[in-house]
């Protein structure tokens, strides 16, 4: 069986929260997660990747392996591998990660702990 894009459902590798969705509460995912909508609560993807798209507005603490932000995040960001802030990213909260990649134009209002290593 395939989804609307012709990809077999068993091969789906990323969950997606679309632009028109508003979710309030705790999200826990056992796979990669992309957010383009609005979230209020907390998001945990464990040893997986989390992407906050440019159209996303997130008021939540984020926990994942790699967290990539292009949109707006209000909350703490914790990544076991790295945090990537794209030029359109805004983070109001603390960032804790071994590696931080921050593009020109991205903004952070909070403390950053990017000591490298584990």
C-alpha positions in Angstrom: 0.0 0.0 0.0 1.3 3.5 -0.9 0.5 7.0 0.4 -0.7 9.9 -1.7 2.9 10.5 -2.9 3.4 7.0 -4.1 5.7 6.1 -1.2 5.1 2.7 0.3 3.7 3.2 3.9 6.2 0.8 5.4 9.0 3.0 4.0 7.9 6.2 5.7 10.8 7.6 7.7 9.4 10.9 9.0 6.2 11.9 10.7 4.9 15.3 9.7 2.7 17.9 11.4 1.2 20.2 8.6 0.7 24.0 8.5 -3.0 23.8 9.3 -2.6 21.9 12.5 -2.5 23.2 16.1 -1.5 20.7 18.7 -1.6 21.3 22.4 0.1 18.7 24.7 3.0 16.3 24.8 4.3 14.8 21.6 6.6 11.7 21.7 7.8 10.2 18.4 9.8 7.1 17.7 10.8 8.4 14.3 12.0 11.6 12.7 9.5 14.4 13.0 8.9 17.6 10.8 6.7 20.3 12.1 5.2 23.0 9.9 2.2 23.8 12.1 1.7 25.2 15.7 2.6 23.2 18.8 2.2 24.1 22.4 3.5 21.6 25.0 6.6 19.4 24.7 8.2 17.4 21.9 10.5 14.4 22.4 11.9 12.4 19.5 14.6 10.6 21.4 17.4 9.3 19.1 15.7 10.8 16.1 15.8 14.1 14.2 13.4 17.0 14.7 12.8 19.7 12.1 10.9 22.9 12.9 9.9 24.3 9.5 10.0 28.0 8.5 6.2 28.3 8.9 6.1 26.6 12.3 5.4 28.3 15.6 6.4 26.1 18.5 5.9 26.9 22.2 7.5 23.8 23.6 10.7 22.2 25.0 12.4 20.2 22.2 14.4 17.0 22.8 16.1 15.0 20.0 19.2 13.8 18.4 19.5 16.6 15.8 17.2 19.6 16.0 17.0 21.8 13.0 15.1 25.1 13.4 13.9 27.4 10.6 10.8 28.8 12.3 10.0 30.2 15.7 10.6 28.3 19.0 9.8 29.5 22.5 11.2 26.9 24.8 14.4 25.0 25.6 16.2 23.0 22.9 18.2 19.9 23.9 20.0 17.8 21.2 22.3 14.9 21.8 24.2 15.4 18.5 23.6 19.0 17.2 21.3 21.9 16.8 21.1 23.7 13.4 19.6 27.2 13.3 18.7 28.3 9.8 18.7 32.0 8.8 15.0 32.4 9.6 15.2 30.7 13.0 14.3 32.4 16.3 14.8 30.6 19.6 13.7 32.1 22.9 15.0 29.6 25.4 18.2 27.8 26.4 20.1 25.5 24.0 22.1 22.5 25.2 24.0 20.5 22.6 27.5 19.3 21.8 27.5 21.1 18.5 25.7 24.3 17.4 25.5 25.4 13.8 24.0 28.9 13.5 23.4 30.7 10.2 23.7 34.4 9.8 20.3 35.9 10.6 19.2 33.3 13.2 18.5 34.7 16.6 18.7 33.2 20.1 17.5 34.8 23.3 18.7 32.5 26.1 21.8 30.6 27.3 23.8 28.3 24.9 25.8 25.4 26.2 27.6 23.9 23.2 30.7 22.4 24.8 31.4 19.8 22.2 32.0 16.2 23.0 29.7 14.2 25.2 
